[in-house]
Amino acid sequence: MVDEATENAYVPFVVNRGLSYFADTIMYANELNKVANTDKKLQYHYLINTIVPRKRFSKWAKKHEDSDIELVMNNYNYSYEKAAQVLSLLTKRQLEELKNKNNKGGIR
């Protein structure tokens, strides 16, 4: 039997994201994403009773921070997505000019 504290600690988004990293659980996570407005308790009991327990370890995917994208974002006031598109259009020389323009001096 599962205690009340465990059920209350269940966060559907985080659990579904974690389950999406494994081939044997990705379909369960997808099914729950389809019915995201279902009660948390029902989702929890669905997962606890359908997924076979085993050791599953993976590192969370993290967004790669790119200083060149940050430079374009700050210089042109673009969003991350738009800055990434613009960065692919800039030549190395133009990128160096942007870096020199934004150089504030001092030790890096």
C-alpha positions as CSV (number, residue, x, y, z in Angstrom):
1,M,0.0,0.0,0.0
2,V,1.2,3.5,-0.9
3,D,1.2,6.2,1.8
4,E,-0.5,9.5,1.4
5,A,2.7,11.6,1.5
6,T,4.1,9.7,-1.6
7,E,0.9,10.3,-3.5
8,N,0.9,14.0,-2.6
9,A,4.6,14.4,-3.7
10,Y,3.8,13.1,-7.2
11,V,4.4,15.8,-9.8
12,P,3.1,14.5,-13.2
13,F,5.3,16.7,-15.4
14,V,8.5,15.7,-13.7
15,V,7.7,12.0,-13.5
16,N,6.6,11.9,-17.2
17,R,9.7,13.7,-18.3
18,G,11.9,11.2,-16.3
19,L,10.0,8.2,-17.8
20,S,10.4,9.5,-21.3
21,Y,14.2,8.7,-21.2
22,F,13.6,4.9,-21.2
23,A,12.3,2.7,-24.0
24,D,10.1,0.6,-21.7
25,T,8.3,3.5,-20.1
26,I,8.0,6.1,-22.8
27,M,4.7,4.9,-24.0
28,Y,3.2,5.1,-20.5
29,A,4.4,8.7,-20.2
30,N,2.9,9.5,-23.6
31,E,-0.4,8.0,-22.6
32,L,-0.5,10.2,-19.5
33,N,0.5,13.3,-21.6
34,K,-2.6,12.6,-23.7
35,V,-4.8,12.8,-20.6
36,A,-2.9,15.5,-18.6
37,N,-6.0,16.9,-17.0
38,T,-6.7,13.6,-15.2
39,D,-6.5,13.6,-11.5
40,K,-3.0,13.3,-10.1
41,K,-4.0,10.4,-7.9
42,L,-5.3,8.4,-10.8
43,Q,-2.2,9.0,-12.8
44,Y,0.0,8.0,-9.9
45,H,-1.9,4.7,-9.4
46,Y,-1.8,4.0,-13.1
47,L,2.0,4.3,-13.2
48,I,2.6,2.5,-9.9
49,N,0.6,-0.5,-11.1
50,T,1.7,-0.8,-14.7
51,I,5.5,0.0,-14.7
52,V,7.7,-2.9,-13.7
53,P,10.2,-1.8,-11.0
54,R,13.8,-1.8,-12.0
55,K,16.8,0.5,-11.7
56,R,16.7,3.3,-14.2
57,F,19.4,5.9,-14.2
58,S,19.9,8.7,-16.7
59,K,21.2,12.3,-16.7
60,W,18.6,15.0,-17.4
61,A,19.1,16.7,-20.7
62,K,20.2,20.3,-20.2
63,K,20.1,23.2,-22.6
64,H,23.6,23.9,-23.9
65,E,24.5,27.5,-23.1
66,D,26.3,29.2,-26.0
67,S,28.0,32.5,-25.4
68,D,27.7,33.5,-29.0
69,I,23.9,33.2,-28.9
70,E,23.9,35.2,-25.7
71,L,26.0,37.9,-27.5
72,V,23.5,38.0,-30.4
73,M,20.5,38.1,-28.0
74,N,22.0,41.0,-26.0
75,N,23.1,43.0,-29.0
76,Y,19.9,42.7,-31.1
77,N,17.3,42.1,-28.3
78,Y,16.3,38.8,-29.9
79,S,14.8,35.8,-28.3
80,Y,16.9,32.6,-27.9
81,E,15.3,31.0,-30.9
82,K,15.7,34.0,-33.2
83,A,19.3,34.6,-32.0
84,A,20.1,30.9,-32.9
85,Q,18.8,31.5,-36.4
86,V,20.7,34.8,-36.8
87,L,23.9,33.2,-35.5
88,S,23.8,30.7,-38.4
89,L,23.8,33.6,-40.8
90,L,26.7,35.5,-39.3
91,T,30.2,35.0,-40.6
92,K,33.2,34.5,-38.2
93,R,34.3,38.0,-39.0
94,Q,30.9,39.6,-38.1
95,L,30.9,37.6,-34.9
96,E,34.3,38.8,-34.0
97,E,33.2,42.4,-34.6
98,L,30.2,41.9,-32.3
99,K,32.6,40.5,-29.6
100,N,34.9,43.5,-30.0
101,K,32.0,45.9,-29.9
102,N,30.8,44.4,-26.6
103,N,34.2,44.0,-25.0
104,K,34.1,46.1,-21.8
105,G,37.8,45.5,-21.1
106,G,39.4,44.0,-17.9
107,I,40.3,40.5,-17.2
108,R,38.1,37.8,-18.8
